[in-house]
Amino acid sequence: MNYLRNAAVWLDDRLHITALYASTAGHEVPSSAGSWFYVFGSATLLCFVIQVITGAMLAFVYVPSTNEAWTSLQYLNHQQFLGWYLRAIHQWGSTFMVAMMTLHMIQVCLFGAYKYPRELTWVTGVFLFVMTLAMAFTGQIMRFDQDAYWGLTIGASITGRVPVFGAQLVHLLLAGPIIAGETLSRFFSLHVFIIPGLLIAIITGHLRLVLTKGINEYPKPGVPVHRGTYDAEYAEVLRKEGVPFVPNAVGKDLVFSAVMIFAILVIAFVVGPKGPGGPPNPTLVDTNPRPDFYFLSIFAALALLPDWMEVAVLFVAPALMGAWLFALPFISGTGEKSYRRRPVAVLSVVFILLVIGTLAYLGQTSPWSPKMGAWSGDAVPVQYVKNLSPLEAHGALVLQNKQCRNCHSLGGYGGKRGPALDAVATRLTRDEMVRQVIQGGGNMPAYGKKLTPAEVDALVSFMATLHPVMKHPARNSDKPENRLPRDIASAGLPAAALTVTR
């Protein structure tokens, strides 16, 4: 025993383990902080640890490739031993992390824990909330199924509405003009490296602030915060009723964390993982995707709101909400902490939860209407629809409604993945257009099963009009009526045939 004691003292003398413990896990907190209302922060941190561990294990199998991502998830679900369960734990861990983070912010708001001197603790917490949502969104993209594809398309559509820089931001988000292999690689890097790294850095700063500025005492009505006296009052609270966080105040955190882990494991076993659904297919505009629950409210807003309200809902409301969250500790840094004396704070939280909850409920039943007008579904330029026949005009509608502009530009507007269509009639004959549309080729998917023969005929008829005024459209050289006179002469036909072939 003396040998072990001497070894422990020797190590402590060099590593300062006792001092490190006293300044971290053993730091003093008000005894009133050992409450069930204070368990959500540690639960969120535990969820993040679960995500890191399970995510690292999934990365051994997952292939961040457009050709293999969906297949690798199918392998995890059906062939890898307990792969489906690992995926389920990772997915439900993400759900619990967002839920715990939301509850933690609500508790901090209602208990006035953002007030002096914990302004930066709140600000870093807001950043953590944003990063948590970003982690959840990029994780949904990793499934790379129909839900993921159209969820990312909605995200790109929202980004494309940003004034001035919308197109550049879409290109930055997607690593190109459309969703492709580079897009998945970019989101994999964000989900696995960049966002977790930012989370770890911000969590470190957040915990540092918690240790230096202390845990908020349980708020009491009639005990307001004053900048000049609060520090001394908090020191007096610690002197009278301060206890070490470990082991005195950590009990309820441990119990709640154990219950949460048990809930994640049971739900993951009973419900299983989400998806992947059908493989991503940009031609399936009649699909019925639904995002994960924390983005259902945004989905419902986009699906149900009229066009004239989209700017306010997508940009003005989030900007005001973000500004309010960041400014809250600076505009309301003193005064009452107890929610019993702050009816405006209580009503604000209730109102926000009701709006988000109602939209999330509607998001489960709202109609799917993929209108990407602010991304690459810009209206067909007027010069291309003048003097068209009814069949050609219908073809212009098919071009627009089937999202062809996602990949092909017209008049300088639209995607750049495929060639521009401004002069497509000079490159391809009508038969070649029909074959390309039906069978696909290169990077273009086949639309033979997604378009009726009438739609194909109309689309090709419209594209046949897309050529410069001074340029003739392409013709089939194997048909005598399309041969130029010099072609016939070189073929050795009599001069009398010229009158026919012209």
Secondary structure, DSSP 8 states (H G I E B T S, - for coil): -HHHHHHHHHHHHHH-HHHHHHHTTT-EEEGGGSSGGG-HHHHHHHHHHHHHHHHHHHTTT---STTTHHHHHHHHHHTSTTHHHHHHHHHHHHHHHHHHHHHHHHHHHHTTTTSTT-HHHHHHHHHHHHHHHHHHHHHHHHT-SHHHHHHHHHHHHHHHTSTTTHHHHHHHHHTSSSSSHHHHHHHHHIIIIIHHHHHHHHHHHHHHHHHHH-------TT--B-TTTHHHHHHHHHHHHEEEIIIII-HHHHHHHHHHHHHHHHHHHHH------S---TT-TT------GGGHHHHHHHHHS-GGGHHIIIIIHHHHHHHHHHHHHHHS-SB---GGG-HHHHHHHHHHHHHHHHHHHHHHHS------TTTT-----GGGTTT--HHHHHHHHHHHHTTGGGT-EETTEE--SS--STTHHHHS-HHHHHHHHHH-BTTB---TTTS-HHHHHHHHHHHTT-S-TTS-----TTSGGG--HHHHHHTT--GGGHHHH-
